[in-house]
Amino acid sequence: MRHHLWKTAAPIALIILGSLTLAACGDDTDSGSMPGMNHGSRATGPSTSLSPAPAPAGEFNDADVTFATQMIPHHQQAVQMATMGSRKATTAEVKKLSTAIKAAQDPEIKTLSGWLTSWGKPVPVANHHDHSMEAMPGMMTEDEMSDLGNASGSMFDRMWTQMMIEHHKGAVTMAKTEQTTGKNTEAIALAKKIETDQNREIATMQRLLGRLPAN
């Protein structure tokens, strides 16, 4: 009788042992099927990292926000004047300057707008009737822009050049302020570029002004 029980129990024990072995292998090869069972994998995951998070790219301060917020409408007015110059100027130099100014400042407006968006700040909307913008250095008043639009011939060329010189000087002032008080490296680099480019154009326009008729 004992011999019969041993012959029956032995195969059953082997079957149970085999099942346990297969289950153990399954845990090793398919750790993703039971979350939390494979502790080695969790230890290497990003959620368990204790190292400090890197500083966010493009750090900025209030001066950077002011620079971008004010330079956008400032550039927009320059582009508006450049568009008028391309259409109405009678002097080749004024037309050439108008094209160059628009080509340079349109992309800068997009860059400045992108920064404000990434910083979670509002992007100013073009509004030629916003008189608060006239307080910025070099900004033309609504009446001055209207007078420029009504001018023609050599009078337009001379008025455009005089106004653009003042407009550029204002932009240079704003760019210098950003270089002194700003924090964002890209904004400071753009401010340096604006100062260099517009000072060069101011010198060109001052030479041109001496050749334009005074009437």
Secondary structure, DSSP 8 states (H G I E B T S, - for coil): -HHHHHHHHHHHHHHHHHHHHHHHHHHHH-GGGSTTS-HHHHHTSGGG--S-----SS---HHHHHHHHHHHHHHHHHHHHHHHHHHH--SHHHHHHHHHHHHHHHHHHHHHHHHHHHTT-------TT-GGGGGSTT---HHHHHHHHH--HHHHHHHHHHHHHHHHHHHHHHHHHHHHH---HHHHHHHHHHHHHHHHHHHHHHHHHTTS---
